[in-house]
């Protein structure tokens, strides 16, 4: 039981020292918690949302670009096949008059 009291006392002293150091470095608690903290959080949230939106728009743009490129390539291949078929002589069709 004695060690438990010692541990509690040490934790209390550590907490008091941390609070005193924070007060010395940053001022009183009321002065440290100003509206700027919330405004900063809001601005950071807006910036993160804008970055996320830009990422989504960029991804959509790239996917659409690649889809259009694939469609254009497929159309070009179809046109090449049609041109090749135009230059080939027609294949004779078998008739029923076979000897």
DSSP file (Angstrom, degrees, kcal/mol; ACC not computed):
  #  RESIDUE AA STRUCTURE BP1 BP2  ACC     N-H-->O    O-->H-N    N-H-->O    O-->H-N    TCO  KAPPA ALPHA  PHI   PSI    X-CA   Y-CA   Z-CA
    1    1 A X     >        0   0    0      0, 0.0     4,-1.6     0, 0.0     5,-0.2   0.000 360.0 360.0 360.0 -31.9    0.0    0.0    0.0
    2    2 A X  H  >  +     0   0    0      1,-0.2     4,-1.9     2,-0.2     5,-0.1   0.880 360.0  52.6 -66.9 -37.8    2.9    2.4    0.7
    3    3 A X  H  > S+     0   0    0      1,-0.2     4,-2.4     2,-0.2    -1,-0.2   0.834 104.6  56.8 -68.2 -30.3    4.2    2.0   -2.8
    4    4 A X  H  > S+     0   0    0      2,-0.2     4,-2.3     1,-0.2    -1,-0.2   0.910 107.5  47.6 -65.6 -41.8    0.8    2.9   -4.2
    5    5 A X  H  X S+     0   0    0     -4,-1.6     4,-2.4     2,-0.2    -2,-0.2   0.882 111.7  51.2 -65.9 -37.7    0.8    6.2   -2.3
    6    6 A X  H  X S+     0   0    0     -4,-1.9     4,-2.6     2,-0.2    -2,-0.2   0.911 109.6  49.4 -64.8 -42.0    4.3    6.9   -3.5
    7    7 A X  H  X S+     0   0    0     -4,-2.4     4,-2.5     2,-0.2    -2,-0.2   0.913 111.5  48.8 -64.0 -42.9    3.3    6.3   -7.1
    8    8 A X  H  X S+     0   0    0     -4,-2.3     4,-2.3     2,-0.2    -2,-0.2   0.917 111.8  49.7 -62.9 -43.2    0.3    8.6   -6.7
    9    9 A X  H  X S+     0   0    0     -4,-2.4     4,-2.5     2,-0.2    -2,-0.2   0.915 111.4  48.6 -62.6 -43.6    2.5   11.3   -5.2
   10   10 A X  H  X S+     0   0    0     -4,-2.6     4,-2.4     1,-0.2    -2,-0.2   0.905 111.9  48.9 -63.9 -41.8    5.1   11.0   -8.0
   11   11 A X  H  X S+     0   0    0     -4,-2.5     4,-2.4     2,-0.2    -1,-0.2   0.892 111.3  50.5 -64.3 -39.4    2.4   11.2  -10.6
   12   12 A X  H  X S+     0   0    0     -4,-2.3     4,-2.5     2,-0.2    -2,-0.2   0.927 111.2  47.6 -64.5 -45.0    0.9   14.3   -8.9
   13   13 A X  H  X S+     0   0    0     -4,-2.5     4,-2.5     1,-0.2    -2,-0.2   0.916 111.6  50.9 -62.6 -42.5    4.2   16.0   -8.8
   14   14 A X  H  X S+     0   0    0     -4,-2.4     4,-2.2     1,-0.2    -1,-0.2   0.911 111.1  48.7 -60.8 -42.9    4.9   15.2  -12.5
   15   15 A X  H  X S+     0   0    0     -4,-2.4     4,-2.3     2,-0.2    -2,-0.2   0.912 111.4  49.2 -64.4 -43.2    1.5   16.6  -13.4
   16   16 A X  H  X S+     0   0    0     -4,-2.5     4,-2.6     1,-0.2    -2,-0.2   0.916 111.2  49.5 -63.5 -42.6    2.1   19.8  -11.4
   17   17 A X  H  X S+     0   0    0     -4,-2.5     4,-2.6     2,-0.2    -1,-0.2   0.906 110.5  50.3 -63.8 -40.8    5.5   20.3  -13.0
   18   18 A X  H  X S+     0   0    0     -4,-2.2     4,-2.3     2,-0.2    -1,-0.2   0.903 112.1  47.8 -63.8 -39.8    4.1   19.8  -16.5
   19   19 A X  H  X S+     0   0    0     -4,-2.3     4,-2.5     2,-0.2    -2,-0.2   0.905 112.3  48.8 -67.5 -40.9    1.3   22.3  -15.8
   20   20 A X  H  X S+     0   0    0     -4,-2.6     4,-2.4     2,-0.2    -2,-0.2   0.907 111.6  49.4 -64.8 -41.2    3.8   24.8  -14.4
   21   21 A X  H  X S+     0   0    0     -4,-2.6     4,-2.5     2,-0.2     5,-0.2   0.917 112.1  48.1 -64.6 -42.0    6.1   24.4  -17.4
   22   22 A X  H  X S+     0   0    0     -4,-2.3     4,-3.0     2,-0.2     5,-0.4   0.903 112.3  49.3 -64.8 -40.8    3.2   24.9  -19.8
   23   23 A X  H  X S+     0   0    0     -4,-2.5     4,-1.6     1,-0.2    -2,-0.2   0.893 112.7  48.0 -65.0 -38.8    2.0   28.0  -17.9
   24   24 A X  H  < S+     0   0    0     -4,-2.4    -2,-0.2    -5,-0.2    -1,-0.2   0.907 119.8  37.5 -67.8 -41.3    5.5   29.4  -18.0
   25   25 A X  H  < S+     0   0    0     -4,-2.5    -2,-0.2    -5,-0.2    -3,-0.2   0.894 133.5  19.9 -78.3 -40.3    6.1   28.7  -21.7
   26   26 A X  H  < S-     0   0    0     -4,-3.0    -3,-0.2     1,-0.3    -2,-0.2   0.465 102.5-119.2-115.3  -3.2    2.6   29.5  -23.1
   27   27 A X     <  -     0   0    0     -4,-1.6    -1,-0.3    -5,-0.4    -2,-0.1  -0.412  58.1 -17.4  94.3-173.1    0.9   31.7  -20.4
   28   28 A X     >  -     0   0    0     -2,-0.1     4,-1.8     1,-0.1     3,-0.3  -0.187  66.1-109.9 -67.4 161.4   -2.3   31.1  -18.5
   29   29 A X  H  > S+     0   0    0      1,-0.2     4,-1.6     2,-0.2    -1,-0.1   0.878 118.3  52.8 -61.1 -40.2   -4.8   28.5  -19.6
   30   30 A X  H  4 S+     0   0    0      1,-0.2    -1,-0.2     2,-0.2    -3,-0.0   0.851 110.6  48.6 -65.3 -33.3   -7.4   31.1  -20.6
   31   31 A X  H  4 S+     0   0    0     -3,-0.3    -1,-0.2     1,-0.2    -2,-0.2   0.799 108.4  54.0 -76.2 -28.3   -4.8   32.8  -22.8
   32   32 A X  H  < S+     0   0    0     -4,-1.8     2,-1.2     1,-0.2    -2,-0.2   0.848  99.5  63.1 -75.7 -33.4   -3.7   29.6  -24.4
   33   33 A X  S  < S+     0   0    0     -4,-1.6    -1,-0.2    -5,-0.2     2,-0.2  -0.712  73.2 150.0 -97.4  88.4   -7.2   28.5  -25.5
   34   34 A X    >>  -     0   0    0     -2,-1.2     3,-1.1    -3,-0.1     4,-0.7  -0.599  62.8 -98.5-111.5 174.2   -8.2   31.2  -27.9
   35   35 A X  H 3> S+     0   0    0      1,-0.2     4,-2.4    -2,-0.2     3,-0.2   0.737 113.0  75.8 -65.7 -22.3  -10.4   31.2  -31.0
   36   36 A X  H 3> S+     0   0    0      1,-0.2     4,-2.9     2,-0.2    -1,-0.2   0.843  88.5  58.8 -60.4 -32.7   -7.4   31.0  -33.2
   37   37 A X  H <> S+     0   0    0     -3,-1.1     4,-2.1     2,-0.2    -1,-0.2   0.936 109.7  42.1 -61.6 -45.0   -7.0   27.3  -32.3
   38   38 A X  H  X S+     0   0    0     -4,-0.7     4,-2.4    -3,-0.2    -2,-0.2   0.878 114.1  51.7 -70.3 -36.1  -10.5   26.6  -33.6
   39   39 A X  H  X S+     0   0    0     -4,-2.4     4,-2.8     2,-0.2     5,-0.2   0.911 109.2  50.8 -66.0 -41.1  -10.0   28.8  -36.7
   40   40 A X  H  X S+     0   0    0     -4,-2.9     4,-2.8     2,-0.2     5,-0.2   0.929 110.4  49.1 -60.8 -44.7   -6.7   26.9  -37.5
   41   41 A X  H  X S+     0   0    0     -4,-2.1     4,-2.4    -5,-0.2    -2,-0.2   0.911 111.9  49.3 -61.1 -41.3   -8.5   23.6  -37.2
   42   42 A X  H  X S+     0   0    0     -4,-2.4     4,-2.4     2,-0.2    -2,-0.2   0.931 112.2  47.1 -63.5 -45.3  -11.3   24.9  -39.5
   43   43 A X  H  X S+     0   0    0     -4,-2.8     4,-2.6     1,-0.2    -2,-0.2   0.911 112.0  50.2 -64.0 -42.2   -8.8   26.1  -42.1
   44   44 A X  H  X S+     0   0    0     -4,-2.8     4,-2.6     1,-0.2    -1,-0.2   0.902 110.3  51.0 -63.0 -39.6   -6.8   22.9  -41.9
   45   45 A X  H  X S+     0   0    0     -4,-2.4     4,-2.3    -5,-0.2    -2,-0.2   0.905 110.2  48.7 -62.4 -42.1  -10.1   21.0  -42.4
   46   46 A X  H  X S+     0   0    0     -4,-2.4     4,-2.4     2,-0.2    -2,-0.2   0.909 111.7  49.7 -64.3 -42.3  -11.0   23.1  -45.5
   47   47 A X  H  X S+     0   0    0     -4,-2.6     4,-2.3     2,-0.2    -2,-0.2   0.926 111.4  48.2 -63.9 -44.2   -7.5   22.6  -46.9
   48   48 A X  H  X S+     0   0    0     -4,-2.6     4,-2.3     1,-0.2    -1,-0.2   0.894 111.4  50.7 -63.4 -39.1   -7.7   18.8  -46.5
   49   49 A X  H  X S+     0   0    0     -4,-2.3     4,-2.4     2,-0.2    -1,-0.2   0.898 110.0  50.3 -64.4 -39.7  -11.2   18.8  -48.0
   50   50 A X  H  X S+     0   0    0     -4,-2.4     4,-2.5     2,-0.2    -2,-0.2   0.895 110.5  49.5 -65.6 -39.6   -9.9   20.8  -51.0
   51   51 A X  H  X S+     0   0    0     -4,-2.3     4,-2.2     2,-0.2    -2,-0.2   0.910 111.2  49.4 -65.5 -41.4   -7.0   18.4  -51.5
   52   52 A X  H  X S+     0   0    0     -4,-2.3     4,-2.1     2,-0.2    -2,-0.2   0.912 112.1  48.3 -63.6 -42.1   -9.3   15.4  -51.3
   53   53 A X  H  X S+     0   0    0     -4,-2.4     4,-2.7     2,-0.2     5,-0.2   0.912 110.5  51.1 -64.4 -42.4  -11.6   17.0  -53.9
   54   54 A X  H  X S+     0   0    0     -4,-2.5     4,-2.6     1,-0.2    -1,-0.2   0.895 109.2  51.6 -63.0 -38.7   -8.7   17.8  -56.2
   55   55 A X  H  X S+     0   0    0     -4,-2.2     4,-2.3     2,-0.2    -1,-0.2   0.909 110.9  47.5 -63.3 -41.8   -7.6   14.2  -55.9
   56   56 A X  H  X S+     0   0    0     -4,-2.1     4,-2.5     2,-0.2    -2,-0.2   0.920 113.3  47.5 -65.5 -43.8  -11.0   12.9  -56.8
   57   57 A X  H  X S+     0   0    0     -4,-2.7     4,-2.5     2,-0.2    -2,-0.2   0.915 112.7  49.6 -64.5 -42.2  -11.3   15.3  -59.8
   58   58 A X  H  X S+     0   0    0     -4,-2.6     4,-2.5    -5,-0.2    -2,-0.2   0.906 111.2  49.1 -63.0 -42.0   -7.8   14.3  -61.0
   59   59 A X  H  X S+     0   0    0     -4,-2.3     4,-2.5     2,-0.2    -2,-0.2   0.925 111.9  48.3 -63.5 -44.5   -8.6   10.6  -60.7
   60   60 A X  H  X S+     0   0    0     -4,-2.5     4,-2.3     1,-0.2    -2,-0.2   0.902 111.4  51.0 -62.8 -40.8  -11.8   11.1  -62.7
   61   61 A X  H  X S+     0   0    0     -4,-2.5     4,-2.5     2,-0.2    -2,-0.2   0.932 111.8  46.3 -62.1 -46.3  -10.0   13.1  -65.3
   62   62 A X  H  X S+     0   0    0     -4,-2.5     4,-2.6     2,-0.2     5,-0.2   0.912 112.3  50.0 -65.3 -42.2   -7.4   10.5  -65.8
   63   63 A X  H  X S+     0   0    0     -4,-2.5     4,-2.1     1,-0.2    -1,-0.2   0.919 113.0  46.5 -63.1 -42.7   -9.8    7.6  -65.9
   64   64 A X  H  X S+     0   0    0     -4,-2.3     4,-2.5     2,-0.2    -2,-0.2   0.900 111.6  52.2 -64.7 -40.8  -11.9    9.5  -68.6
   65   65 A X  H  X S+     0   0    0     -4,-2.5     4,-2.2     1,-0.2    -2,-0.2   0.924 111.0  46.5 -61.2 -45.3   -8.8   10.3  -70.6
   66   66 A X  H  X S+     0   0    0     -4,-2.6     4,-2.2     2,-0.2    -1,-0.2   0.869 111.3  52.1 -67.6 -35.8   -7.7    6.7  -70.6
   67   67 A X  H  X S+     0   0    0     -4,-2.1     4,-2.3    -5,-0.2    -2,-0.2   0.922 111.0  47.2 -64.6 -43.6  -11.2    5.5  -71.6
   68   68 A X  H  X S+     0   0    0     -4,-2.5     4,-2.4     1,-0.2    -2,-0.2   0.893 111.6  51.2 -64.2 -39.2  -11.3    8.0  -74.5
   69   69 A X  H  X S+     0   0    0     -4,-2.2     4,-2.1     2,-0.2    -1,-0.2   0.904 110.6  48.0 -65.1 -41.0   -7.8    6.9  -75.6
   70   70 A X  H  X S+     0   0    0     -4,-2.2     4,-2.3     2,-0.2    -2,-0.2   0.895 112.0  50.0 -66.7 -39.6   -8.8    3.2  -75.5
   71   71 A X  H  X S+     0   0    0     -4,-2.3     4,-2.3     2,-0.2    -2,-0.2   0.902 110.8  49.3 -65.7 -40.2  -12.0    4.0  -77.5
   72   72 A X  H  X S+     0   0    0     -4,-2.4     4,-2.2     2,-0.2    -2,-0.2   0.894 111.4  49.4 -65.7 -39.1  -10.0    5.9  -80.1
   73   73 A X  H  X S+     0   0    0     -4,-2.1     4,-2.2     2,-0.2    -2,-0.2   0.901 110.9  49.5 -66.4 -40.2   -7.5    3.1  -80.4
   74   74 A X  H  X S+     0   0    0     -4,-2.3     4,-2.1     2,-0.2    -2,-0.2   0.903 111.1  49.7 -65.7 -40.6  -10.3    0.6  -80.9
   75   75 A X  H  X S+     0   0    0     -4,-2.3     4,-2.3     1,-0.2    -2,-0.2   0.902 110.1  51.1 -63.7 -41.2  -12.0    2.7  -83.5
   76   76 A X  H  X S+     0   0    0     -4,-2.2     4,-2.2     1,-0.2    -2,-0.2   0.895 109.2  50.3 -64.0 -40.3   -8.6    3.1  -85.4
   77   77 A X  H  X S+     0   0    0     -4,-2.2     4,-2.2     2,-0.2    -1,-0.2   0.896 109.7  50.9 -64.9 -39.5   -8.2   -0.7  -85.3
   78   78 A X  H  X S+     0   0    0     -4,-2.1     4,-2.2     1,-0.2    -2,-0.2   0.909 109.7  50.1 -64.3 -41.2  -11.7   -1.2  -86.7
   79   79 A X  H  X S+     0   0    0     -4,-2.3     4,-2.2     1,-0.2    -2,-0.2   0.897 109.7  51.0 -64.6 -39.2  -11.0    1.3  -89.5
   80   80 A X  H  X S+     0   0    0     -4,-2.2     4,-2.2     2,-0.2    -1,-0.2   0.903 109.8  50.0 -64.6 -40.4   -7.7   -0.5  -90.4
   81   81 A X  H  X S+     0   0    0     -4,-2.2     4,-2.0     2,-0.2    -2,-0.2   0.901 110.3  50.2 -64.7 -39.9   -9.5   -3.9  -90.5
   82   82 A X  H  X S+     0   0    0     -4,-2.2     4,-1.5     1,-0.2    -2,-0.2   0.895 110.4  50.1 -65.1 -39.6  -12.2   -2.4  -92.8
   83   83 A X  H  X S+     0   0    0     -4,-2.2     4,-1.3     1,-0.2    -2,-0.2   0.894 109.9  50.5 -65.7 -39.4   -9.5   -1.0  -95.1
   84   84 A X  H  X S+     0   0    0     -4,-2.2     4,-0.9     1,-0.2    -1,-0.2   0.880 108.8  51.9 -66.1 -36.9   -7.7   -4.3  -95.3
   85   85 A X  H  < S+     0   0    0     -4,-2.0    -1,-0.2     1,-0.2    -2,-0.2   0.820 105.1  56.5 -70.1 -29.7  -10.9   -6.1  -96.1
   86   86 A X  H  < S+     0   0    0     -4,-1.5    -1,-0.2     1,-0.2    -2,-0.2   0.853 108.4  46.8 -69.3 -33.9  -11.6   -3.6  -99.0
   87   87 A X  H  < S+     0   0    0     -4,-1.3     2,-0.3    -5,-0.1    -1,-0.2   0.649  94.0  90.6 -84.4 -15.4   -8.2   -4.4 -100.6
   88   88 A X  S  < S-     0   0    0     -4,-0.9     2,-0.1    -3,-0.1     3,-0.1  -0.594  85.5-113.3 -79.6 140.5   -8.6   -8.2 -100.4
   89   89 A X        -     0   0    0     -2,-0.3    -1,-0.1     1,-0.1    -2,-0.1  -0.434  42.0 -95.1 -69.4 149.5  -10.2   -9.9 -103.3
   90   90 A X        -     0   0    0      1,-0.1     2,-0.3    -2,-0.1    -1,-0.1  -0.374  40.1-117.3 -65.2 141.2  -13.6  -11.4 -102.5
   91   91 A X        -     0   0    0      1,-0.1     2,-0.1    -3,-0.1    -1,-0.1  -0.600  32.0-109.5 -79.4 137.6  -13.3  -15.1 -101.6
   92   92 A X        -     0   0    0     -2,-0.3     2,-0.4     1,-0.1    -1,-0.1  -0.424  28.2-136.6 -69.4 140.0  -15.2  -17.4 -104.0
   93   93 A X        -     0   0    0     -2,-0.1     2,-0.1     1,-0.0    -1,-0.1  -0.789  24.0-110.2 -95.8 138.0  -18.3  -18.9 -102.5
   94   94 A X        -     0   0    0     -2,-0.4     2,-0.2     2,-0.1    -1,-0.0  -0.425  33.6-152.8 -68.6 138.4  -18.9  -22.5 -103.2
   95   95 A X        -     0   0    0     -2,-0.1     3,-0.2     2,-0.0    -1,-0.0  -0.624  26.5-111.2-105.6 168.8  -21.8  -23.2 -105.5
   96   96 A X  S    S+     0   0    0     -2,-0.2     2,-0.8     1,-0.2    -2,-0.1   0.487  97.8  88.3 -78.9  -1.8  -23.9  -26.3 -105.6
   97   97 A X        +     0   0    0      2,-0.0     2,-0.4     0, 0.0    -1,-0.2  -0.311  53.7 149.5 -92.2  49.7  -22.5  -27.3 -109.1
   98   98 A X              0   0    0     -2,-0.8    -2,-0.0    -3,-0.2    -4,-0.0  -0.687 360.0 360.0 -84.1 134.1  -19.6  -29.3 -107.8
   99   99 A X              0   0    0     -2,-0.4    -1,-0.1     0, 0.0    -2,-0.0   0.482 360.0 360.0 -74.8 360.0  -18.5  -32.3 -110.1
